[in-house]
Amino acid sequence: MRILLDECVPRPLRRELTGHDVRTIKEMGWAGKKNGELLALMAGAGFEVLLTVDQNFRHQQNLAASGVAVVVMVASSNRLADLILLIPAVETALGGIQAGDALEIRA
C-alpha cells in the first residue's frame, strides 16, 4: 500500500510500517500545501492513504471525492513513542481500508 505521512507525524514512524511504500510530505516536495491540494496531489501520485494526527482533517475535506483514505492516529501526543503503540491497530485498519474512508485509531 502507498502511504503518505502528514507533516505532523514523526518521520521515523515509517520504519514501523513494514511492507508498505511510505513517503513523507517533505520528501515529496509538498510541504506547506493546503489539505485539499494535498489530497489531489496524493491521488495523482498514486497514494492510497494519508496517515495523520490531525483530528480535524477528515471533517474539513470531501474524502469520498478525493480517491484516498485517511487514518487519524489519536494518542496523548504526536511523539514517536506514543504513536508506535498505535501501529498494530493501524496495520489492521489498513487491511480493510477503502478510498474515501476516514478512520480514527485511538490509544
RAZI-V760081 format. One record per residue. N is the residue number from 1. RES is the residue in one small letter. PSI is psi in degrees with one decimal (NA if undefined). Layout:
BEGIN
n->N res->RES psi->PSI
n->N res->RES psi->PSI
END
This chain:
BEGIN
n->1 res->m psi->143.4
n->2 res->r psi->116.1
n->3 res->i psi->137.8
n->4 res->l psi->128.6
n->5 res->l psi->126.8
n->6 res->d psi->161.5
n->7 res->e psi->-26.1
n->8 res->c psi->-0.3
n->9 res->v psi->130.2
n->10 res->p psi->130.4
n->11 res->r psi->-36.2
n->12 res->p psi->-13.9
n->13 res->l psi->-23.6
n->14 res->r psi->-30.8
n->15 res->r psi->-23.2
n->16 res->e psi->-14.2
n->17 res->l psi->65.3
n->18 res->t psi->149.0
n->19 res->g psi->5.7
n->20 res->h psi->155.9
n->21 res->d psi->102.6
n->22 res->v psi->126.4
n->23 res->r psi->162.7
n->24 res->t psi->157.9
n->25 res->i psi->-40.7
n->26 res->k psi->-46.2
n->27 res->e psi->-19.5
n->28 res->m psi->-9.7
n->29 res->g psi->23.6
n->30 res->w psi->15.6
n->31 res->a psi->136.6
n->32 res->g psi->-0.5
n->33 res->k psi->144.8
n->34 res->k psi->155.6
n->35 res->n psi->-44.2
n->36 res->g psi->-44.3
n->37 res->e psi->-38.8
n->38 res->l psi->-44.3
n->39 res->l psi->-40.6
n->40 res->a psi->-42.4
n->41 res->l psi->-42.0
n->42 res->m psi->-49.7
n->43 res->a psi->-41.5
n->44 res->g psi->-27.1
n->45 res->a psi->2.8
n->46 res->g psi->13.2
n->47 res->f psi->145.3
n->48 res->e psi->-30.5
n->49 res->v psi->138.1
n->50 res->l psi->126.5
n->51 res->l psi->120.3
n->52 res->t psi->168.6
n->53 res->v psi->2.2
n->54 res->d psi->101.5
n->55 res->q psi->-15.8
n->56 res->n psi->-13.1
n->57 res->f psi->-49.6
n->58 res->r psi->-20.3
n->59 res->h psi->-14.5
n->60 res->q psi->-10.1
n->61 res->q psi->154.9
n->62 res->n psi->87.6
n->63 res->l psi->-32.2
n->64 res->a psi->-35.9
n->65 res->a psi->-12.0
n->66 res->s psi->-29.5
n->67 res->g psi->5.6
n->68 res->v psi->164.5
n->69 res->a psi->160.1
n->70 res->v psi->132.4
n->71 res->v psi->120.1
n->72 res->v psi->120.8
n->73 res->m psi->126.5
n->74 res->v psi->109.4
n->75 res->a psi->178.4
n->76 res->s psi->-22.5
n->77 res->s psi->175.8
n->78 res->n psi->21.9
n->79 res->r psi->147.5
n->80 res->l psi->-45.8
n->81 res->a psi->-36.3
n->82 res->d psi->-37.7
n->83 res->l psi->-31.6
n->84 res->i psi->-33.4
n->85 res->l psi->-21.1
n->86 res->l psi->-10.7
n->87 res->i psi->-42.8
n->88 res->p psi->-41.0
n->89 res->a psi->-35.1
n->90 res->v psi->-46.6
n->91 res->e psi->-42.9
n->92 res->t psi->-45.1
n->93 res->a psi->-39.2
n->94 res->l psi->-26.6
n->95 res->g psi->-23.5
n->96 res->g psi->11.0
n->97 res->i psi->146.8
n->98 res->q psi->157.4
n->99 res->a psi->134.9
n->100 res->g psi->-12.2
n->101 res->d psi->149.2
n->102 res->a psi->110.3
n->103 res->l psi->144.5
n->104 res->e psi->126.8
n->105 res->i psi->120.3
n->106 res->r psi->152.1
n->107 res->a psi->NA
END
